[in-house]
């Protein structure tokens, strides 16, 4: 409402006149009425200005106040040398010059990318991420040099008389941090910076309204409504965090989860407190630190012959719930039966419209117990962890910072007190003559049993599977091969990632881990369920194909090679080299391993990114 009041006052105040905003030629974004763009020519004490980042020295020289940063500047450095060895830099912009001031005597020049490739300069600055063989790539954002493309500024005297107009413009542009870029530029200019409080004052004014917090009352035990009162693990965590963060809010119940997500996207709601970040949600929202985490679990009807997750023929899910997204990412081939809520998903299983249901472990336990669905039990605890976070609209970074500080203040006692309240207590008791203590004891026993099963399965997962890629580790795949070669004929594929060391050296081990995990997921999605896939070590992988001929295995290896070559690994292009051989029932397994290893060695020595076979 305060935002609308500001807008109304601006419309009334400037009803008959235009408010000029002087902008750089390159600034193409439209401005709301009554603001009118005028071409920037020189600075004065009157008026608003939108100036590019390279004019920050001019802005500081005239002691103008920065109201808002507009657009994110991307700066990359391609270099033949380590940063501290660079002496000649081409096409340096202001952030690059700030960086190189740290390293002393550096010469600036202009050059083309071809000049750089011919080693005519040590480094070149670009606005796009470009991959060049055997070259270092530095992202200045990751080095802490975060700049905006443009800055909305005005003199202090002008702002005092035009505070409402300034507040409206500040709210019109997505919120972004500017203080770090001002401090860095001041360091570059050897100028002491006195940061204006105007930015912080206006930010407080914009977010002073009550925050609209949207929840669904159909996700027990995290969010549920009991006799008209909202309760649950997530609700109680939110109330405690909001209290410590000093936030003023109102809770709005919305039964359909997808409508909450759309409400955040369309700025109808400000916050939803019990979710988890996913790549698609990060496009329109920001997230707090996780405040608690639980594993995903799958419950099925009793009597089904389901030995592994792949055997499930129909899996009920809360549509667009995080559990749904996590399962689809790792098991895209399963048949998912969508429901409006996890309670509806349980009812689909009860009514035999689906075999199983997936959600967070406490929810599965709670619903089996509280809903008295006796014909179901937990079949699997998945290796995937649901990290509960608070989701906010993108322009609420300041609120997110307060929430993160409040989350940091939560003690183990705080967390256990909230969780045990719902896992160890029956909230809604049907009138059937049993006491609260009966349900309390039953609930505690169930939790203990689930915990023991969870620990046992978790130990098995850790001992059999590679922690990073979630596929079989070397010890397990060796045992499985030892067993298979005694039972049947088949083939085996050995492959490794070409030049993987360069990925780690240039982009860091975090990027390397992403490549390994993504590659494993892609391979798993494109082989048979009967095939056995494991990590042999480092960047080497093995696939055992029971009952597959040499020619069939060779075709599969070539298909996988092309899929990997045409996949995008977060901006990187990756290739693999593979060796193939077949094995006969009862053959010596060491002979097979040596043969396929020789085929892989031949593929690598023949130029890589190819498949070689050895019969």
C-alpha positions in Angstrom: 0.0 0.0 0.0 2.9 2.4 0.7 4.3 1.8 -2.7 0.9 2.7 -4.3 0.7 5.8 -2.0 4.1 6.9 -3.4 2.9 6.3 -6.9 -0.3 8.2 -6.3 1.5 11.2 -4.8 3.9 11.3 -7.8 1.0 11.2 -10.3 -0.8 14.0 -8.4 2.4 16.1 -7.8 3.6 15.8 -11.4 0.2 15.7 -13.1 1.0 18.6 -15.4 4.7 18.3 -15.8 7.3 15.7 -16.8 10.2 14.6 -14.6 13.4 14.5 -16.7 15.9 11.6 -16.2 19.1 12.2 -18.1 20.5 8.9 -19.4 23.4 7.6 -21.4 22.8 6.8 -25.1 23.2 3.1 -24.5 20.4 2.9 -21.9 17.4 1.6 -23.8 15.0 0.6 -20.9 11.6 2.4 -20.8 10.8 4.6 -17.8 7.3 4.8 -16.2 5.2 8.0 -16.4 5.7 10.9 -15.6 9.5 10.2 -16.0 10.9 11.2 -19.4 14.3 10.1 -20.8 16.7 12.9 -21.9 20.1 12.4 -23.4 22.9 13.0 -20.8 25.3 15.7 -21.7 26.7 17.2 -18.5 26.0 16.9 -14.7 24.2 19.5 -12.7 22.7 19.6 -9.1 19.1 19.2 -10.5 17.6 16.1 -12.0 18.0 12.3 -12.0 20.7 10.6 -14.0 21.2 7.0 -15.2 24.9 6.7 -16.0 27.0 3.7 -17.1 29.4 2.0 -14.7 32.4 3.7 -16.4 31.1 7.1 -15.1 31.4 6.1 -11.5 34.6 8.2 -11.1 32.6 11.2 -12.4 29.7 10.4 -10.0 32.1 10.3 -7.1 33.9 13.4 -8.1 30.5 15.3 -7.9 29.6 13.6 -4.7 26.3 12.3 -6.1 24.1 9.9 -4.2 23.6 6.4 -5.7 19.9 5.5 -5.5 19.9 2.2 -7.3 22.0 -0.1 -9.5 20.5 -1.2 -12.8 21.4 -4.4 -14.6 24.3 -6.7 -13.7 27.6 -6.2 -15.5 29.4 -9.3 -16.6 33.2 -9.2 -16.9 35.5 -12.0 -17.8 39.3 -12.2 -18.2 40.9 -14.6 -20.6 44.6 -15.0 -19.8 47.7 -17.0 -20.8 49.1 -16.5 -17.3 48.2 -16.5 -13.7 46.7 -13.1 -12.5 49.8 -12.0 -10.7 52.0 -12.6 -13.7 49.9 -10.5 -16.2 51.6 -7.4 -17.5 49.7 -6.4 -20.7 45.9 -6.3 -20.6 43.6 -5.6 -23.6 40.2 -3.8 -23.5 40.2 -3.4 -19.7 37.1 -1.9 -18.2 36.7 -0.2 -14.8 36.2 -3.5 -12.8 39.3 -5.0 -14.5 41.4 -2.0 -13.7 40.3 -2.1 -10.1 41.5 -5.8 -10.0 44.8 -5.1 -11.6 45.6 -2.3 -9.3 46.3 -5.0 -6.7 49.0 -6.6 -9.0 51.1 -3.5 -9.6 52.5 -2.4 -12.9 50.1 -3.4 -15.7 50.0 -1.9 -19.1 46.6 -1.4 -20.8 46.0 -1.6 -24.6 43.3 -2.6 -27.2 43.4 -5.8 -29.1 41.2 -8.4 -30.8 40.5 -11.9 -29.7 42.7 -13.1 -32.5 45.6 -10.9 -31.2 45.1 -12.5 -27.8 45.2 -16.1 -29.3 48.4 -15.1 -31.1 49.9 -14.2 -27.7 50.3 -10.5 -28.5 48.8 -9.6 -25.1 48.9 -11.5 -21.8 45.1 -11.1 -21.1 41.9 -9.7 -22.7 38.7 -8.5 -21.0 35.4 -9.6 -22.5 31.7 -9.3 -21.6 30.9 -12.9 -22.5 32.2 -16.2 -21.3 34.5 -17.5 -24.0 36.3 -20.8 -23.8 39.7 -21.0 -25.4 41.9 -24.0 -25.3 44.8 -23.9 -22.7 43.7 -20.5 -21.4 42.7 -19.3 -17.9 39.1 -17.9 -17.6 38.4 -15.6 -14.7 34.9 -14.5 -13.7 35.1 -11.1 -11.9 31.8 -11.7 -10.1 33.3 -14.8 -8.4 36.3 -12.7 -7.4 34.0 -10.3 -5.6 34.0 -7.5 -8.1 30.3 -7.1 -8.6 29.3 -4.0 -10.7 26.0 -2.8 -12.3 25.7 -1.8 -15.9 24.1 1.5 -14.9 23.6 3.6 -11.8 20.6 5.8 -10.9 22.0 8.9 -9.2 21.1 12.5 -8.1 22.5 15.2 -5.9 21.7 15.2 -2.2 20.0 18.6 -2.4 17.8 17.4 -5.3 16.8 14.2 -3.4 15.7 16.1 -0.3 12.9 17.8 -2.4 12.1 14.8 -4.5 12.1 11.9 -2.1 8.9 10.3 -3.3 10.0 10.3 -7.0 13.3 8.8 -6.0 11.6 6.1 -3.9 9.4 5.2 -6.9 12.3 5.0 -9.3 14.2 2.9 -6.7 11.3 0.5 -6.4 10.8 0.4 -10.2 14.2 -1.1 -10.8 15.0 -4.6 -9.3 17.0 -4.2 -6.1 20.7 -4.7 -6.3 23.7 -4.1 -4.0 25.9 -1.1 -5.0 28.0 -0.4 -2.0 30.7 -2.9 -2.8 31.2 -1.4 -6.3 31.4 2.1 -4.8 34.0 1.0 -2.2 36.1 -0.7 -4.9 36.0 2.3 -7.2 36.9 4.5 -4.3 39.9 2.3 -3.7 40.9 2.5 -7.4 40.6 6.3 -7.3 42.4 6.6 -3.9 39.3 8.4 -2.7 37.7 8.0 0.7 34.0 7.0 0.2 31.2 8.3 2.5 28.3 6.1 1.6 25.0 7.9 1.6 22.3 6.6 3.9 19.7 7.5 1.3 19.9 4.1 -0.3 19.2 2.2 2.9 16.5 4.7 4.0 14.6 4.2 0.8 15.0 0.5 0.9 13.5 0.4 4.4 10.6 2.6 3.2 9.8 0.3 0.3 9.8 -2.9 2.4 8.1 -1.3 5.5 4.7 -2.7 4.3 3.5 -6.0 5.8 5.1 -9.0 4.1 2.6 -11.4 2.5 3.6 -14.9 3.5 1.7 -17.7 1.5 1.4 -21.2 2.8 -0.6 -24.3 1.9 -2.5 -26.0 4.8 -2.2 -29.4 3.1 1.4 -30.4 3.8 1.5 -32.1 7.2 3.4 -32.0 9.5 5.0 -28.9 8.0 1.9 -26.9 7.2 -1.6 -27.9 8.4 -4.8 -26.3 9.7 -6.2 -27.7 13.0 -9.6 -26.3 14.1 -9.0 -23.1 12.2 -5.4 -22.6 13.5 -2.3 -23.0 11.3 0.3 -25.3 12.8 3.3 -27.4 11.7 7.0 -27.7 11.7 7.5 -25.1 8.9 5.0 -22.7 10.4 6.7 -22.7 13.8 10.1 -22.3 12.2 8.9 -19.4 10.2 7.3 -17.7 13.3 10.5 -18.0 15.3 12.7 -16.9 12.4 10.5 -13.9 11.6 10.4 -12.9 15.2 14.2 -12.9 15.5 14.5 -11.0 12.1 12.0 -8.4 13.3 9.7 -8.9 10.3 6.1 -7.7 10.1 3.9 -10.1 8.1 0.5 -11.6 7.5 0.0 -15.3 6.6 -2.2 -16.1 3.6 -3.4 -19.7 3.1 -3.5 -20.9 -0.5 -4.5 -24.6 -0.9 -2.9 -25.1 -4.3 0.9 -25.0 -4.3 1.4 -24.0 -7.9 -0.7 -20.9 -7.2 1.8 -20.0 -4.5 4.7 -20.3 -6.9 2.9 -18.2 -9.5 2.0 -15.7 -6.8 5.7 -15.2 -5.9 6.5 -14.9 -9.6 3.7 -12.3 -10.2 4.5 -10.4 -6.9 1.1 -11.3 -5.4 3.0 -12.9 -2.5 6.3 -11.9 -0.9 7.4 -15.1 0.8 6.7 -18.8 1.2 8.6 -20.3 4.1 8.8 -24.1 3.5 10.3 -25.0 0.1 13.6 -25.6 -1.6 15.5 -23.9 -4.4 15.4 -25.4 -7.9 16.9 -24.1 -11.1 13.6 -22.9 -12.5 12.5 -21.2 -9.3 15.8 -19.3 -9.0 14.8 -17.5 -12.2 12.2 -15.5 -10.4 13.0 -15.9 -6.6 15.8 -15.9 -4.1 16.2 -18.3 -1.2 17.4 -18.3 2.4 19.9 -20.7 3.9 18.5 -24.1 4.7 17.2 -24.1 8.3 16.5 -27.9 8.5 16.7 -30.9 6.2 15.1 -34.3 5.8 15.5 -37.2 3.3 12.8 -38.1 0.7 11.0 -41.3 1.3 8.7 -43.5 -0.8 5.7 -45.4 0.6 3.8 -48.0 -1.3 0.9 -50.4 -0.8 1.7 -53.6 1.0 2.1 -56.7 -1.0 3.8 -55.2 -4.1 6.9 -56.9 -5.5 9.0 -53.7 -5.7 12.7 -54.3 -5.0 14.0 -51.0 -6.4 12.7 -47.6 -7.4 12.9 -48.4 -11.1 10.2 -51.1 -10.5 7.6 -48.6 -9.5 4.9 -48.4 -12.3 3.1 -45.3 -11.0 4.3 -42.7 -8.4 1.9 -40.2 -6.9 3.4 -36.7 -6.3 2.3 -33.3 -5.1 2.3 -31.5 -8.5 5.3 -29.1 -8.7 6.3 -29.9 -5.1 10.1 -30.0 -4.6 9.9 -33.8 -4.1 8.3 -34.1 -7.6 11.1 -32.0 -9.2 13.9 -33.9 -7.4 12.5 -37.3 -8.4 12.0 -36.2 -12.0 15.6 -34.9 -12.2 17.0 -38.3 -11.2 14.2 -40.6 -12.4 12.7 -38.9 -15.5 11.4 -42.2 -17.0 9.0 -43.0 -14.1 5.3 -42.6 -14.5 4.3 -39.7 -12.2 0.7 -39.3 -11.2 0.2 -35.6 -10.2 -2.0 -34.5 -7.3 -2.9 -31.1 -6.0 -1.3 -31.9 -2.6 0.6 -34.7 -0.9 -2.6 -35.6 1.0 -4.3 -36.1 -2.4 -1.3 -38.1 -3.6 -1.8 -40.5 -0.6 -5.4 -40.9 -1.4 -4.5 -41.9 -5.0 -2.4 -44.7 -3.5 -5.2 -45.7 -1.1 -7.7 -45.7 -4.0 -5.3 -47.9 -6.1 -4.8 -45.2 -8.7 -1.1 -45.2 -8.0 1.3 -47.8 -6.5 3.5 -45.4 -4.4 3.8 -41.9 -3.1 6.9 -39.8 -2.5 7.6 -36.9 -0.1 9.7 -35.8 2.8 10.2 -38.6 5.4 8.3 -36.8 8.3 5.3 -36.2 6.0 5.2 -39.9 4.9 5.4 -41.1 8.5 2.8 -38.6 9.7 0.3 -39.4 7.0 0.6 -43.1 7.4 0.1 -42.7 11.1 -2.4 -39.8 11.3 -4.6 -40.8 8.3 -4.7 -44.4 9.5 -3.7 -45.8 6.1 -2.8 -49.2 7.4 -2.2 -50.8 4.0 0.9 -48.8 3.3 4.5 -48.9 4.5 7.8 -47.1 3.7 9.6 -49.0 0.9 12.6 -46.7 0.2 14.5 -43.9 1.8 16.1 -42.1 -1.2 19.6 -40.7 -1.2 18.1 -37.2 -1.9 17.9 -34.7 0.8 15.1 -32.0 1.0 16.6 -28.8 2.4 13.9 -26.6 3.8 14.4 -22.9 2.8 12.5 -19.7 2.7 11.6 -18.5 -0.7 11.3 -14.7 -1.4 10.6 -12.4 -4.3 13.9 -11.3 -6.0 13.8 -7.7 -4.8 13.8 -8.7 -1.1 17.5 -9.3 -0.7 17.7 -7.1 2.4 14.9 -9.2 4.0 16.7 -12.4 3.0 19.8 -11.1 4.8 17.9 -10.6 8.0 16.3 -14.0 7.7 19.7 -15.7 7.2 21.0 -14.0 10.4 18.0 -15.3 12.2 18.6 -18.8 10.9 22.2 -18.6 12.1 20.9 -17.9 15.6 18.8 -21.1 15.7 20.3 -23.6 18.2 20.0 -27.4 18.2 17.6 -27.0 21.1 15.4 -24.6 19.1 15.2 -27.0 16.2 14.6 -30.2 18.3 11.9 -28.4 20.3 9.9 -27.6 17.1 10.4 -31.0 15.3 9.7 -33.1 18.4 6.5 -31.2 19.0 4.9 -32.6 15.8 6.7 -35.9 15.3 6.2 -37.0 18.9 2.6 -35.7 19.4 -0.8 -36.5 17.8 -2.2 -33.2 16.8 -5.6 -34.3 15.6 -7.2 -37.3 17.4 -10.3 -39.1 16.1 -12.9 -39.9 18.8 -12.2 -43.6 19.1 -11.6 -44.0 22.8 -7.8 -44.1 22.8 -5.8 -41.6 24.9 -3.2 -39.1 23.8 -0.6 -41.2 25.5 -1.4 -44.2 23.4 -0.7 -42.2 20.2 2.3 -40.5 21.7 3.9 -44.0 22.4 2.9 -45.3 19.0 4.3 -42.2 17.2 7.6 -42.4 19.1 7.9 -46.2 18.3 7.3 -45.5 14.6 10.0 -42.8 14.6 12.5 -45.1 16.3 11.8 -47.9 13.8 12.0 -45.5 10.8 15.3 -44.1 12.2 16.8 -47.5 12.5 15.7 -48.5 9.0 16.9 -45.2 7.7 20.4 -45.6 9.3 20.7 -49.2 8.0 19.7 -48.3 4.4 21.9 -45.1 4.6 24.9 -47.3 5.6 24.2 -49.6 2.7 23.9 -46.7 0.3 27.2 -45.2 1.5 29.0 -48.5 1.2 27.7 -49.4 -2.2 27.3 -46.1 -4.1 29.7 -43.3 -5.0 28.7 -40.2 -2.9 29.1 -37.7 -5.7 27.6 -39.5 -8.8 25.0 -41.7 -6.9 26.1 -44.7 -9.0 27.9 -47.9 -7.9 31.4 -47.4 -6.5 34.4 -49.5 -7.7 34.1 -52.1 -5.0 30.4 -52.7 -5.8 30.8 -52.8 -9.6 33.7 -55.3 -9.3 31.6 -57.6 -7.1 28.7 -57.3 -9.6 30.9 -58.1 -12.5 32.4 -61.0 -10.7 28.9 -62.4 -10.2 27.6 -61.6 -13.8 30.5 -63.2 -15.6 29.7 -66.5 -13.9 26.0 -66.2 -15.0 25.9 -65.0 -18.5 27.6 -63.7 -21.7 27.7 -59.9 -22.3 29.9 -56.9 -23.0 31.6 -54.2 -21.0 32.3 -50.5 -21.8 35.2 -48.5 -20.2 35.2 -44.8 -20.8 36.7 -41.6 -19.3 36.3 -37.9 -19.7 38.8 -36.3 -22.1 41.1 -33.7 -20.6 39.2 -33.7 -17.3 42.2 -32.3 -15.4 41.9 -29.1 -17.4 38.3 -28.7 -16.2 39.5 -28.8 -12.6 42.5 -26.6 -13.2 40.6 -23.9 -15.2 37.2 -23.9 -13.5 37.8 -25.4 -10.1 36.9 -28.7 -8.4 33.3 -27.6 -7.8 32.8 -27.3 -11.6 34.5 -30.6 -12.0 32.2 -32.3 -9.5 29.2 -30.8 -11.4 30.5 -32.3 -14.7 31.0 -35.8 -13.1 27.5 -35.8 -11.4 25.8 -34.5 -14.6 27.5 -37.0 -16.9 26.6 -39.9 -14.6 23.0 -38.8 -14.6 22.9 -38.5 -18.4 24.5 -41.9 -18.9 22.1 -43.5 -16.4 19.1 -42.1 -18.3 20.3 -43.6 -21.6 21.1 -47.2 -20.7 18.9 -50.2 -20.0 17.6 -50.9 -16.5 19.4 -54.2 -16.6 22.8 -52.6 -17.3 25.2 -52.0 -14.4 26.9 -48.6 -14.2 29.6 -47.6 -11.9 32.5 -45.2 -11.2 35.8 -46.9 -11.6 37.8 -44.0 -10.2 38.4 -40.3 -10.9 36.9 -39.6 -14.3 36.8 -43.3 -15.4 33.5 -45.1 -15.6 32.4 -48.7 -16.5 29.1 -50.1 -17.9 28.4 -53.9 -17.7 25.8 -55.0 -20.4 24.5 -58.5 -19.7 23.5 -60.5 -22.8 24.7 -57.7 -25.1 26.8 -58.6 -28.2 30.1 -56.8 -29.1 28.4 -55.0 -32.0 25.4 -53.9 -29.8 27.7 -52.7 -27.1 29.8 -50.8 -29.6 26.7 -49.0 -31.0 25.6 -48.1 -27.4 29.0 -46.7 -26.6 28.9 -44.6 -29.8 25.4 -43.4 -29.0 26.5 -42.3 -25.5 29.6 -40.6 -26.8 27.4 -38.5 -29.2 25.0 -37.7 -26.4 27.7 -36.4 -24.1 29.4 -34.4 -27.0 26.1 -32.6 -27.7 25.2 -32.0 -24.0 25.8 -28.7 -22.2 27.6 -28.9 -18.8 26.9 -25.5 -17.4 28.6 -23.8 -20.3 31.3 -26.5 -20.9 31.6 -28.9 -23.7 32.7 -32.3 -22.7 33.8 -35.4 -24.7 34.6 -39.0 -23.7 36.8 -41.8 -25.1 35.5 -45.4 -24.7 36.7 -48.9 -25.1 34.5 -51.9 -25.7 34.9 -55.7 -25.4 32.7 -58.7 -24.9 32.9 -61.5 -22.4 31.8 -65.1 -22.2 30.2 -66.9 -19.3 32.9 -68.2 -17.0 35.8 -66.2 -18.6 38.6 -64.9 -16.4 37.4 -61.4 -15.4 41.0 -59.9 -15.3 41.5 -60.9 -18.9 38.3 -59.0 -19.8 39.3 -55.9 -17.8 42.8 -55.9 -19.5 41.2 -56.2 -22.9 38.7 -53.3 -22.5 41.4 -51.2 -20.9 43.6 -51.7 -24.0 40.7 -50.6 -26.2 40.2 -47.5 -24.1 43.9 -46.7 -24.3 43.7 -47.0 -28.1 40.8 -44.6 -28.2 42.7 -42.0 -26.2 45.9 -42.4 -28.3 44.0 -42.1 -31.5 42.9 -38.5 -30.8 40.1 -39.0 -28.1 36.4 -38.5 -28.5 35.9 -41.9 -30.1 35.1 -45.5 -29.4 37.5 -48.4 -30.0 36.7 -52.1 -29.6 38.8 -55.2 -28.9 37.3 -58.7 -29.3 
